[in-house]
């Protein structure tokens, strides 16, 4: 149940997107959590997609899967990592969800024959969802990120909902704007005018920010804070400096230098809880990041990197963070390299993999770049380079082993060759029915499922327990008809579903390879800064061992 006088903090972006609202929300949550408060983080995305599952990762970044199976924006992953806990599907809201619900309710006479309009019905449904998230979580404070910027037309309804909540809950709602202060190269001076304009635009909605988080390349000086304060009707101490820093995990500590936590507590009439979790562990983690002197070189062989002339690492954000957490725990700095799988279709380039201590093939879909991935997997298997396959990376690992060790030359996945003679990776019956009906959105195997681990295997050793729960996002599985032949020569399916129908982890024994393991699930979704994932830690440990050799 929602506690009486529940507090709501709305975080809105100004000037431009991509300035770090998600990290700001995560950091505010971490600060309040460290002061003993029960915090709930909510992401609002204004697009009309019902969820993030159907969007191309090069357009929108990684799709993060919650324990419930809901496919969400990557910011939800940051929320979970910073808070160190799982979040429910009620914490994610899109325009698509809201409009779909209202339209379906209208079709079923849920509005009693009234004329259904954006205001009040869409707006009120947004309010209902935000308040429901607080009820379900039983939290004291909700921090709500409104995606995009104040100038985005599609955000108007969400800002209006926030304004109405401010009126309905006097003293219990506050607004924070995350803005950007550019330093034009030819001018050489930090400019506040874009921020002033963004806040005036927010004022036009009837909303006045209580705190301004000012992003920039360098810290704000006193003069800039005072200028923003005078122009934007806030106190200068309520302008928080947020300069560029090396690690996103420094942000909560950086915010606290300007006393953001105490400012929020004061404005919402909240008090610290004695004896609750402190931020000490977080500070120790951040300090450990900065102490690393030795490095380990990890290659990620994928295809979702290109976006024009730029590299989009956000496509594999959770994988990157999971690598970092385990590396920091083991006392090394990960040096991550992006390798386009299509390059390895020219086998003369495979020798470039020698210089890496570990290779990861992450999840993905489709045929593009698959030949190069298979060539890379064969190379690292034969050269004993630690390999970690995630989802599609496990499926391709099985295909490569079937082709080159078991001599099933035409082994393949039905995702690529639906009529192939040896589909070692197949489509489960329930998935086949969904595809025949062209049901694509939220139709994969999604969310957390249990797996049983076999004794004496690397997976069992790393987890240290028999049963684990991991998050999935895929349609294709190891074909049950081929499990016996696939297991006939060294390849071990060390993790299986409770009914033994689905193969969840595949590996080679340590006597054959120092680390050659793949998971049908996505372990990266459950890696946390203070609690690294055991499979990633095992992989990095094997990579460090190769480096020392």
VEXDREN-2710 file (C-alpha; in Angstrom, 1 decimal):
% VEXDREN-2710
k/r/px/py/pz
1/UNK/0.0/0.0/0.0
2/UNK/1.1/3.6/-0.7
3/UNK/2.0/5.4/2.5
4/UNK/0.1/8.4/3.6
5/UNK/1.6/11.6/2.2
6/UNK/3.5/9.8/-0.5
7/UNK/6.1/12.0/-2.1
8/UNK/6.5/12.4/-5.9
9/UNK/9.6/13.9/-7.7
10/UNK/9.2/14.5/-11.4
11/UNK/12.4/14.8/-13.5
12/UNK/12.0/16.6/-16.8
13/UNK/14.7/17.3/-19.4
14/UNK/15.5/20.6/-21.0
15/UNK/17.6/22.0/-23.9
16/UNK/18.3/18.6/-25.5
17/UNK/17.9/14.8/-25.0
18/UNK/20.7/12.5/-24.0
19/UNK/22.0/14.7/-21.1
20/UNK/21.6/11.9/-18.5
21/UNK/18.0/12.1/-17.0
22/UNK/18.0/8.4/-16.5
23/UNK/21.3/8.5/-14.5
24/UNK/20.1/11.6/-12.6
25/UNK/16.9/9.7/-11.6
26/UNK/18.9/6.6/-10.7
27/UNK/21.3/8.8/-8.6
28/UNK/18.5/10.6/-6.8
29/UNK/17.0/7.2/-6.0
30/UNK/20.3/6.0/-4.7
31/UNK/20.8/9.1/-2.5
32/UNK/17.4/8.9/-1.0
33/UNK/17.8/5.1/-0.5
34/UNK/21.1/5.7/1.3
35/UNK/19.2/8.1/3.7
36/UNK/16.9/5.2/4.7
37/UNK/13.9/6.0/2.5
38/UNK/11.9/3.4/0.5
39/UNK/12.2/4.7/-3.0
40/UNK/10.4/3.7/-6.2
41/UNK/11.7/4.8/-9.7
42/UNK/9.2/5.2/-12.7
43/UNK/10.1/5.7/-16.3
44/UNK/7.6/7.4/-18.6
45/UNK/8.3/7.1/-22.4
46/UNK/6.1/9.3/-24.6
47/UNK/6.3/7.1/-27.7
48/UNK/3.2/5.2/-29.0
49/UNK/4.9/1.8/-28.9
50/UNK/3.2/-0.2/-26.2
51/UNK/6.6/-1.4/-25.0
52/UNK/10.2/-1.3/-26.2
53/UNK/10.3/-4.8/-27.6
54/UNK/9.7/-4.1/-31.2
55/UNK/12.2/-1.2/-31.6
56/UNK/15.6/-1.6/-33.4
57/UNK/18.5/-1.3/-30.9
58/UNK/20.4/1.0/-33.2
59/UNK/17.5/3.4/-33.0
60/UNK/16.6/3.3/-29.3
61/UNK/19.4/1.4/-27.6
62/UNK/19.1/-1.8/-25.6
63/UNK/15.7/-3.4/-24.7
64/UNK/15.9/-4.2/-21.0
65/UNK/13.7/-7.1/-19.7
66/UNK/12.1/-6.9/-16.3
67/UNK/11.7/-10.0/-14.1
68/UNK/8.0/-10.0/-15.1
69/UNK/8.9/-10.2/-18.8
70/UNK/8.0/-6.6/-19.7
71/UNK/10.3/-5.2/-22.4
72/UNK/11.4/-1.7/-21.4
73/UNK/13.7/1.2/-22.0
74/UNK/17.3/0.8/-21.0
75/UNK/16.9/3.3/-18.2
76/UNK/15.0/0.7/-16.3
77/UNK/18.2/-1.3/-16.2
78/UNK/20.1/1.7/-14.7
79/UNK/17.3/2.1/-12.1
80/UNK/17.7/-1.6/-11.0
81/UNK/21.5/-1.4/-11.0
82/UNK/21.7/1.7/-8.9
83/UNK/19.0/0.6/-6.4
84/UNK/20.2/-2.9/-6.3
85/UNK/16.7/-4.4/-6.6
86/UNK/14.2/-5.7/-9.1
87/UNK/11.4/-3.4/-10.3
88/UNK/7.9/-4.3/-11.4
89/UNK/6.1/-3.7/-14.7
90/UNK/4.0/-1.0/-13.0
91/UNK/7.2/1.2/-12.9
92/UNK/7.2/1.5/-16.7
93/UNK/4.6/3.7/-18.6
94/UNK/4.4/4.5/-22.3
95/UNK/1.9/6.6/-24.3
96/UNK/1.1/3.4/-26.2
97/UNK/0.1/1.6/-22.9
98/UNK/-2.1/4.6/-21.8
99/UNK/-3.9/5.1/-25.1
100/UNK/-4.4/1.4/-25.6
101/UNK/-6.0/1.0/-22.1
102/UNK/-8.3/4.0/-22.6
103/UNK/-9.4/3.0/-26.0
104/UNK/-10.1/-0.6/-24.9
105/UNK/-12.0/0.7/-21.8
106/UNK/-14.1/3.0/-24.1
107/UNK/-14.9/0.1/-26.4
108/UNK/-16.2/-1.9/-23.4
109/UNK/-18.4/1.1/-22.2
110/UNK/-16.0/1.6/-19.3
111/UNK/-16.7/5.4/-19.5
112/UNK/-20.5/5.0/-19.4
113/UNK/-21.1/6.4/-22.8
114/UNK/-19.2/9.7/-22.2
115/UNK/-17.2/11.5/-24.9
116/UNK/-13.7/10.2/-24.3
117/UNK/-11.0/12.9/-24.7
118/UNK/-7.3/13.4/-24.0
119/UNK/-8.2/15.7/-21.1
120/UNK/-9.4/14.4/-18.7
121/UNK/-9.3/10.7/-19.6
122/UNK/-5.7/10.2/-21.0
123/UNK/-4.3/12.5/-18.4
124/UNK/-6.2/10.8/-15.5
125/UNK/-5.0/7.4/-16.7
126/UNK/-1.4/8.6/-16.5
127/UNK/-2.0/9.9/-12.9
128/UNK/-3.7/6.5/-12.0
129/UNK/-0.6/4.6/-13.2
130/UNK/1.8/6.7/-11.4
131/UNK/-0.2/6.4/-8.1
132/UNK/-0.6/2.7/-8.7
133/UNK/3.1/2.2/-9.0
134/UNK/3.4/3.8/-5.5
135/UNK/0.6/1.6/-4.1
136/UNK/2.2/-1.6/-5.5
137/UNK/5.6/-0.8/-4.2
138/UNK/4.5/0.6/-0.8
139/UNK/7.3/3.2/-1.1
140/UNK/7.6/6.6/0.5
141/UNK/9.0/8.4/-2.5
142/UNK/8.5/8.0/-6.3
143/UNK/10.9/9.5/-8.7
144/UNK/9.3/9.8/-12.1
145/UNK/11.4/10.4/-15.3
146/UNK/9.5/11.9/-18.2
147/UNK/11.5/10.9/-21.3
148/UNK/12.6/13.3/-24.0
149/UNK/12.6/17.1/-23.3
150/UNK/10.1/19.8/-22.3
151/UNK/9.8/21.0/-25.9
152/UNK/8.6/17.6/-27.2
153/UNK/4.9/17.8/-28.2
154/UNK/4.2/14.3/-27.1
155/UNK/5.3/15.1/-23.5
156/UNK/2.6/17.7/-23.0
157/UNK/0.1/15.2/-21.5
158/UNK/2.6/13.8/-19.0
159/UNK/3.6/17.2/-17.8
160/UNK/0.0/18.1/-17.5
161/UNK/-0.6/15.0/-15.4
162/UNK/2.4/16.1/-13.2
163/UNK/0.9/19.6/-12.8
164/UNK/-2.5/18.1/-11.7
165/UNK/-0.8/15.9/-9.2
166/UNK/1.1/18.9/-7.8
167/UNK/-2.3/20.6/-7.2
168/UNK/-3.8/17.4/-5.8
169/UNK/-0.9/16.7/-3.4
170/UNK/0.2/20.1/-2.0
171/UNK/3.6/19.9/-0.4
172/UNK/4.2/16.3/-1.7
173/UNK/5.2/17.0/-5.3
174/UNK/8.4/18.6/-6.6
175/UNK/10.0/19.1/-10.0
176/UNK/13.6/18.8/-11.1
177/UNK/14.8/19.9/-14.5
178/UNK/17.9/18.3/-16.0
179/UNK/19.3/20.9/-18.4
180/UNK/22.5/21.5/-20.4
181/UNK/24.8/24.5/-20.5
182/UNK/26.9/24.6/-23.6
183/UNK/30.4/26.1/-23.9
184/UNK/30.6/27.2/-27.6
185/UNK/34.2/26.7/-28.8
186/UNK/34.7/30.1/-30.4
187/UNK/33.0/31.9/-27.5
188/UNK/34.7/30.0/-24.7
189/UNK/32.0/30.9/-22.1
190/UNK/29.4/28.7/-20.5
191/UNK/26.0/30.0/-21.8
192/UNK/22.8/29.9/-19.6
193/UNK/20.3/31.2/-22.2
194/UNK/19.2/27.7/-23.5
195/UNK/18.4/26.7/-19.9
196/UNK/16.5/29.9/-19.3
197/UNK/14.4/29.3/-22.4
198/UNK/13.7/25.7/-21.5
199/UNK/12.5/26.7/-18.1
200/UNK/10.2/29.4/-19.5
201/UNK/8.8/26.7/-21.8
202/UNK/8.2/24.5/-18.7
203/UNK/6.5/27.5/-17.0
204/UNK/4.1/27.8/-19.9
205/UNK/2.7/24.4/-18.8
206/UNK/2.1/25.8/-15.3
207/UNK/5.1/24.0/-13.8
208/UNK/8.0/25.7/-12.0
209/UNK/11.1/23.6/-11.2
210/UNK/12.2/23.4/-7.6
211/UNK/15.7/22.2/-8.4
212/UNK/17.8/22.6/-11.6
213/UNK/20.5/20.0/-12.4
214/UNK/22.9/21.7/-14.7
215/UNK/24.9/19.4/-17.0
216/UNK/28.0/20.7/-18.6
217/UNK/31.6/19.8/-19.6
218/UNK/32.9/21.5/-16.5
219/UNK/31.5/22.4/-13.0
220/UNK/29.3/25.5/-12.8
221/UNK/30.9/28.5/-11.2
222/UNK/29.1/30.8/-8.7
223/UNK/28.3/33.4/-11.3
224/UNK/26.5/30.9/-13.5
225/UNK/24.5/29.5/-10.6
226/UNK/23.4/33.0/-9.6
227/UNK/22.5/33.9/-13.1
228/UNK/20.3/30.8/-13.5
229/UNK/18.8/31.5/-10.0
230/UNK/17.8/35.1/-10.9
231/UNK/16.4/34.2/-14.4
232/UNK/14.6/31.0/-13.4
233/UNK/13.1/31.8/-10.0
234/UNK/15.1/29.3/-7.9
235/UNK/17.6/29.7/-5.1
236/UNK/21.3/29.5/-6.3
237/UNK/21.8/26.6/-3.8
238/UNK/19.1/24.7/-5.7
239/UNK/21.2/24.8/-8.9
240/UNK/23.1/21.5/-8.8
241/UNK/26.4/21.3/-10.8
242/UNK/26.7/18.1/-12.9
243/UNK/29.9/18.2/-14.9
244/UNK/31.2/15.5/-17.2
245/UNK/32.8/12.7/-15.1
246/UNK/34.6/9.4/-15.9
247/UNK/32.0/7.1/-14.4
248/UNK/28.2/7.3/-14.1
249/UNK/28.6/5.7/-10.7
250/UNK/30.3/8.9/-9.5
251/UNK/27.0/10.9/-10.1
252/UNK/25.3/10.2/-6.7
253/UNK/28.5/11.3/-4.9
254/UNK/28.9/14.3/-7.1
255/UNK/25.3/15.4/-6.4
256/UNK/25.8/15.1/-2.7
257/UNK/28.7/17.6/-3.0
258/UNK/26.0/20.1/-3.7
259/UNK/23.8/18.6/-1.0
260/UNK/21.0/17.5/-3.4
261/UNK/19.8/14.8/-1.0
262/UNK/19.3/17.3/1.9
263/UNK/17.6/19.8/-0.5
264/UNK/15.1/17.2/-1.5
265/UNK/14.4/16.1/2.1
266/UNK/13.9/19.7/3.1
267/UNK/11.5/20.6/0.2
268/UNK/9.4/17.5/0.8
269/UNK/9.5/17.6/4.6
270/UNK/11.2/14.2/4.8
271/UNK/13.7/13.0/7.4
272/UNK/16.6/10.5/7.4
273/UNK/16.0/7.1/8.9
274/UNK/18.5/6.2/11.6
275/UNK/20.3/2.9/11.2
276/UNK/19.4/2.3/7.6
277/UNK/21.7/1.6/4.7
278/UNK/24.4/4.2/4.2
279/UNK/26.2/5.1/0.9
280/UNK/29.5/3.8/2.3
281/UNK/29.4/0.6/0.2
282/UNK/28.7/2.7/-2.9
283/UNK/31.6/5.0/-2.3
284/UNK/33.9/2.0/-1.8
285/UNK/32.8/0.6/-5.1
286/UNK/33.5/3.9/-6.9
287/UNK/36.9/4.2/-5.2
288/UNK/37.7/0.6/-6.4
289/UNK/36.9/1.6/-10.0
290/UNK/39.6/4.4/-9.8
291/UNK/42.2/2.2/-8.3
292/UNK/42.4/-0.3/-11.1
293/UNK/45.8/-0.4/-12.8
294/UNK/45.9/-3.7/-14.6
295/UNK/43.6/-4.3/-17.6
296/UNK/41.9/-7.2/-19.3
297/UNK/41.0/-7.0/-23.0
298/UNK/37.6/-8.1/-23.9
299/UNK/36.1/-8.3/-27.5
300/UNK/32.4/-8.0/-28.1
301/UNK/31.6/-9.5/-31.5
302/UNK/28.2/-8.2/-32.7
303/UNK/26.3/-6.3/-35.3
304/UNK/24.3/-3.6/-33.6
305/UNK/27.1/-1.1/-33.5
306/UNK/26.7/1.2/-36.5
307/UNK/24.6/4.3/-36.5
308/UNK/25.8/6.5/-39.3
309/UNK/29.4/7.4/-38.6
310/UNK/29.1/6.5/-34.9
311/UNK/29.3/3.5/-32.6
312/UNK/26.2/2.8/-30.6
313/UNK/27.4/0.9/-27.5
314/UNK/24.0/1.4/-25.9
315/UNK/22.8/-1.6/-27.9
316/UNK/24.6/-3.8/-25.4
317/UNK/24.6/-1.5/-22.3
318/UNK/23.8/-4.2/-19.7
319/UNK/26.5/-6.5/-21.1
320/UNK/29.1/-3.7/-20.8
321/UNK/28.1/-2.9/-17.2
322/UNK/28.1/-6.6/-16.2
323/UNK/31.6/-6.9/-17.6
324/UNK/32.7/-3.8/-15.6
325/UNK/31.2/-5.0/-12.3
326/UNK/32.9/-8.4/-12.4
327/UNK/36.2/-6.9/-13.6
328/UNK/36.2/-4.3/-10.8
329/UNK/35.5/-7.1/-8.2
330/UNK/38.6/-8.9/-9.5
331/UNK/40.8/-5.9/-9.5
332/UNK/41.1/-5.1/-13.2
333/UNK/39.9/-2.5/-15.6
334/UNK/38.1/-3.9/-18.6
335/UNK/39.3/-2.7/-22.0
336/UNK/36.3/-3.4/-24.2
337/UNK/36.6/-3.5/-28.0
338/UNK/33.8/-3.5/-30.5
339/UNK/34.3/-5.9/-33.4
340/UNK/31.9/-6.1/-36.3
341/UNK/31.1/-9.7/-37.0
342/UNK/30.9/-9.2/-40.7
343/UNK/34.7/-8.5/-40.7
344/UNK/35.3/-12.1/-39.8
345/UNK/33.7/-13.4/-42.9
346/UNK/37.2/-12.8/-44.3
347/UNK/39.0/-15.5/-42.2
348/UNK/42.3/-13.8/-42.7
349/UNK/41.2/-11.3/-40.1
350/UNK/40.5/-14.0/-37.4
351/UNK/44.0/-13.7/-36.0
352/UNK/43.1/-10.3/-34.6
353/UNK/41.2/-12.2/-31.9
354/UNK/44.6/-13.5/-30.5
355/UNK/45.2/-10.2/-28.7
356/UNK/42.1/-10.5/-26.6
357/UNK/41.8/-12.3/-23.3
358/UNK/38.1/-13.0/-23.7
359/UNK/35.4/-12.9/-26.4
360/UNK/31.7/-12.4/-26.0
361/UNK/29.0/-12.9/-28.7
362/UNK/25.9/-11.2/-27.3
363/UNK/22.2/-11.5/-28.2
364/UNK/20.7/-10.5/-31.5
365/UNK/18.4/-11.5/-34.3
366/UNK/18.6/-12.3/-38.0
367/UNK/21.1/-13.5/-40.5
368/UNK/23.3/-10.5/-40.9
369/UNK/26.9/-11.1/-39.7
370/UNK/26.2/-14.7/-38.7
371/UNK/29.0/-16.3/-40.8
372/UNK/31.5/-14.0/-39.2
373/UNK/30.2/-14.9/-35.7
374/UNK/30.5/-18.6/-36.4
375/UNK/34.0/-18.2/-37.7
376/UNK/35.0/-16.2/-34.6
377/UNK/33.4/-18.8/-32.3
378/UNK/35.3/-21.7/-34.0
379/UNK/38.6/-19.7/-33.8
380/UNK/38.3/-19.0/-30.0
381/UNK/37.2/-22.6/-29.3
382/UNK/40.2/-24.0/-31.1
383/UNK/42.7/-21.4/-29.8
384/UNK/41.4/-21.9/-26.2
385/UNK/40.4/-18.2/-25.8
386/UNK/37.7/-17.7/-23.1
387/UNK/34.3/-17.4/-24.8
388/UNK/30.9/-16.3/-23.4
389/UNK/27.8/-16.6/-25.6
390/UNK/24.6/-14.8/-24.6
391/UNK/21.3/-16.0/-26.0
392/UNK/22.0/-16.0/-29.8
393/UNK/25.7/-16.4/-28.8
394/UNK/24.8/-19.7/-27.2
395/UNK/22.7/-20.9/-30.2
396/UNK/25.6/-20.1/-32.6
397/UNK/28.0/-21.8/-30.2
398/UNK/25.9/-25.0/-30.5
399/UNK/25.6/-24.6/-34.3
400/UNK/29.4/-24.2/-34.6
401/UNK/30.1/-27.2/-32.5
402/UNK/27.6/-29.3/-34.4
403/UNK/29.2/-28.3/-37.8
404/UNK/32.9/-28.5/-36.9
405/UNK/33.1/-31.1/-34.2
406/UNK/30.1/-33.4/-34.8
407/UNK/30.5/-32.9/-38.6
408/UNK/26.8/-32.0/-39.1
409/UNK/27.8/-29.7/-41.9
410/UNK/24.4/-28.2/-42.6
411/UNK/23.5/-27.7/-38.9
412/UNK/21.6/-24.4/-38.6
413/UNK/18.8/-22.5/-36.9
414/UNK/15.4/-22.3/-38.4
415/UNK/15.6/-18.5/-37.8
416/UNK/17.9/-18.4/-40.8
417/UNK/17.0/-21.6/-42.7
418/UNK/13.4/-22.7/-42.0
419/UNK/13.7/-25.7/-44.4
420/UNK/17.2/-26.9/-43.4
421/UNK/17.8/-30.6/-43.0
422/UNK/19.5/-30.3/-39.6
423/UNK/17.8/-27.5/-37.5
424/UNK/19.8/-28.0/-34.3
425/UNK/18.2/-24.7/-33.1
426/UNK/14.4/-24.8/-33.5
427/UNK/11.2/-22.9/-32.8
428/UNK/9.2/-24.1/-29.9
429/UNK/5.5/-25.1/-30.8
430/UNK/4.0/-22.2/-28.9
431/UNK/6.3/-19.7/-30.6
432/UNK/5.5/-21.2/-34.0
433/UNK/1.7/-20.6/-33.4
434/UNK/2.4/-16.9/-32.5
435/UNK/4.5/-16.3/-35.6
436/UNK/1.9/-17.9/-37.8
437/UNK/-0.6/-15.4/-36.4
438/UNK/1.9/-12.6/-36.9
439/UNK/2.0/-11.9/-33.1
440/UNK/5.3/-10.2/-32.7
441/UNK/5.0/-7.7/-29.8
442/UNK/5.6/-9.2/-26.3
443/UNK/5.3/-12.7/-27.8
444/UNK/8.8/-14.1/-27.2
445/UNK/9.8/-16.2/-24.2
446/UNK/10.1/-13.3/-21.8
447/UNK/11.0/-12.8/-18.1
448/UNK/12.4/-14.9/-15.3
449/UNK/12.4/-18.7/-15.5
450/UNK/14.1/-21.3/-13.3
451/UNK/16.9/-23.6/-14.4
452/UNK/18.5/-26.6/-12.8
453/UNK/22.2/-26.9/-12.8
454/UNK/24.1/-30.2/-13.2
455/UNK/26.6/-31.3/-10.5
456/UNK/30.2/-31.2/-11.5
457/UNK/29.8/-28.5/-14.2
458/UNK/31.4/-25.1/-14.5
459/UNK/27.9/-23.4/-14.2
460/UNK/27.1/-25.2/-11.0
461/UNK/30.5/-24.3/-9.5
462/UNK/30.2/-20.6/-10.4
463/UNK/26.6/-20.2/-9.2
464/UNK/27.2/-22.3/-6.1
465/UNK/23.6/-23.6/-6.1
466/UNK/21.3/-26.1/-7.9
467/UNK/18.5/-23.8/-8.9
468/UNK/18.8/-20.3/-10.5
469/UNK/16.3/-17.9/-11.9
470/UNK/17.3/-15.9/-15.0
471/UNK/15.6/-13.5/-17.5
472/UNK/14.9/-14.6/-21.1
473/UNK/14.2/-12.8/-24.4
474/UNK/14.1/-15.1/-27.4
475/UNK/12.0/-17.3/-29.7
476/UNK/14.4/-20.1/-30.6
477/UNK/15.8/-22.9/-28.5
478/UNK/18.1/-25.9/-28.8
479/UNK/16.0/-28.5/-30.8
480/UNK/15.0/-31.3/-28.3
481/UNK/15.4/-33.8/-31.2
482/UNK/19.2/-33.1/-31.3
483/UNK/20.1/-32.9/-27.6
484/UNK/21.3/-36.5/-27.5
485/UNK/23.7/-36.2/-30.5
486/UNK/24.8/-32.7/-29.4
487/UNK/25.8/-34.1/-26.0
488/UNK/27.6/-37.1/-27.5
489/UNK/31.0/-35.6/-27.6
490/UNK/32.1/-33.2/-24.7
491/UNK/29.4/-30.6/-25.1
492/UNK/27.4/-30.4/-21.8
493/UNK/24.0/-28.9/-21.3
494/UNK/24.7/-27.9/-17.7
495/UNK/21.5/-25.9/-17.1
496/UNK/18.0/-27.2/-18.1
497/UNK/14.4/-26.2/-17.5
498/UNK/12.5/-28.0/-14.7
499/UNK/10.8/-30.2/-17.3
500/UNK/14.2/-30.9/-19.0
501/UNK/12.7/-29.8/-22.3
502/UNK/14.7/-26.5/-22.7
503/UNK/18.5/-26.3/-22.6
504/UNK/19.5/-23.1/-20.7
505/UNK/23.3/-23.4/-20.5
506/UNK/25.8/-25.1/-22.7
507/UNK/29.5/-25.5/-21.9
508/UNK/32.7/-27.5/-22.6
509/UNK/34.4/-29.1/-19.6
510/UNK/37.4/-27.3/-18.2
511/UNK/39.7/-30.1/-19.3
512/UNK/38.8/-29.2/-22.9
513/UNK/38.6/-25.4/-22.7
514/UNK/39.4/-22.8/-20.0
515/UNK/35.9/-21.1/-20.5
516/UNK/33.6/-22.0/-23.3
517/UNK/30.1/-21.4/-22.0
518/UNK/26.8/-20.0/-23.4
519/UNK/23.5/-19.1/-21.8
520/UNK/20.1/-19.1/-23.5
521/UNK/19.1/-16.4/-21.0
522/UNK/20.5/-12.9/-20.5
523/UNK/22.6/-13.0/-17.2
524/UNK/23.6/-9.3/-17.8
525/UNK/20.1/-8.2/-16.8
526/UNK/20.8/-9.3/-13.2
527/UNK/24.3/-8.0/-12.7
528/UNK/24.6/-5.2/-10.1
529/UNK/27.5/-2.9/-9.1
530/UNK/27.6/-4.3/-5.6
531/UNK/26.6/-7.8/-6.6
532/UNK/28.3/-8.9/-9.9
533/UNK/26.9/-11.8/-11.8
534/UNK/28.8/-15.1/-11.1
535/UNK/29.0/-16.1/-14.8
536/UNK/30.5/-12.8/-15.8
537/UNK/32.9/-13.1/-12.9
538/UNK/33.9/-16.6/-14.0
539/UNK/34.5/-15.4/-17.5
540/UNK/36.6/-12.4/-16.4
541/UNK/38.6/-14.7/-14.1
542/UNK/39.4/-17.0/-17.0
543/UNK/40.4/-13.9/-19.1
544/UNK/42.7/-12.7/-16.4
545/UNK/44.3/-16.2/-16.3
546/UNK/44.9/-16.1/-20.0
547/UNK/46.5/-12.6/-19.7
548/UNK/48.9/-13.8/-17.1
549/UNK/49.9/-16.7/-19.2
END
